[in-house]
């Protein structure tokens, strides 16, 4: 049995990005802009050597868990975050694009 890697994800609010690390090594990040009611994900990057290892998914999953815990919505401008939301319906309630009240 193979253990899945354990990554640490932190919200570096000073730089407006979620960061994923393996120990002291930065593996990638997700840039965002925050509004009073949402987190706008603008860019996600996983560094070479960390791609294809679940780093991006772990990063966005943890970031969305934080968005939920803070009772905010996610507005995915970044194509990676958009794709992640499509593949993970458990986060559909966070998608700002589909949760806005109808306009008259």
C-alpha positions in Angstrom: 0.0 0.0 0.0 1.4 3.4 -1.0 0.7 6.4 1.2 -0.4 9.5 -0.5 1.8 12.5 0.0 1.0 14.9 2.8 1.2 18.6 1.8 0.8 21.7 3.9 -1.4 24.4 2.5 -1.4 27.9 4.0 -3.2 31.1 3.2 -0.4 33.7 2.7 -2.7 36.7 3.0 0.2 39.1 2.8 0.8 37.9 -0.8 -2.9 37.1 -1.5 -2.1 33.5 -2.3 -2.6 30.0 -1.0 0.8 28.1 -0.9 1.4 24.4 -0.9 4.6 23.1 0.7 6.4 19.9 1.4 8.3 20.8 4.5 10.2 24.0 3.7 9.9 23.5 -0.1 7.3 25.6 -1.9 5.6 23.4 -4.5 3.1 25.8 -5.9 0.6 28.5 -5.2 -2.9 29.9 -6.1 -3.2 33.7 -6.4 -6.4 35.3 -5.4 -8.1 38.6 -4.8 -10.5 38.8 -1.9 -13.8 40.7 -1.9 -16.2 41.0 1.1 -18.1 38.0 0.0 -15.8 36.0 -2.3 -12.3 34.8 -3.1 -11.4 35.4 -6.8 -8.9 32.8 -7.9 -6.8 34.4 -10.7 -3.8 32.1 -11.3 -2.6 28.7 -10.1 1.0 27.4 -10.6 2.6 24.2 -9.7 6.4 24.2 -10.0 8.2 21.8 -12.4 9.0 18.6 -10.6 5.8 18.7 -8.6 3.4 18.4 -11.5 1.3 15.2 -11.9 1.7 14.3 -8.3 -1.6 15.7 -7.0 -0.1 18.9 -5.8 -2.5 21.2 -7.7 -5.6 19.3 -6.6 -4.4 19.2 -3.0 -3.8 23.0 -3.1 -7.2 23.9 -4.6 -9.1 21.5 -2.4 -7.5 23.0 0.7 -8.1 26.5 -0.5 -11.7 25.8 -1.2 -12.1 24.2 2.2 -10.7 27.5 3.7 -13.2 29.5 1.5 -16.0 27.4 2.9 -14.8 27.7 6.5 -14.8 31.5 6.1 -18.4 31.4 4.7 -17.3 32.9 1.4 -17.8 32.0 -2.3 -15.2 31.2 -4.9 -15.0 33.0 -8.2 -12.7 30.9 -10.5 -11.1 33.1 -13.1 -8.2 30.6 -13.3 -8.9 27.7 -15.7 -7.3 25.2 -13.3 -9.7 26.2 -10.5 -12.6 26.1 -13.0 -11.7 22.6 -14.1 -11.3 21.5 -10.4 -14.8 22.7 -9.6 -16.3 20.8 -12.5 -14.6 17.6 -11.4 -15.5 18.0 -7.7 -19.3 18.6 -7.3 -18.8 18.6 -3.5 -17.6 22.2 -4.0 -20.4 23.3 -6.3 -22.1 25.3 -3.5 -19.0 27.5 -3.3 -19.1 28.6 -7.0 -20.0 32.2 -7.1 -21.0 31.9 -10.8 -23.9 29.5 -10.0 -24.9 30.6 -6.5 -25.8 34.2 -7.1 -29.4 35.2 -6.7 -31.3 35.7 -10.0 -31.5 39.3 -11.3 -34.8 40.8 -12.3 
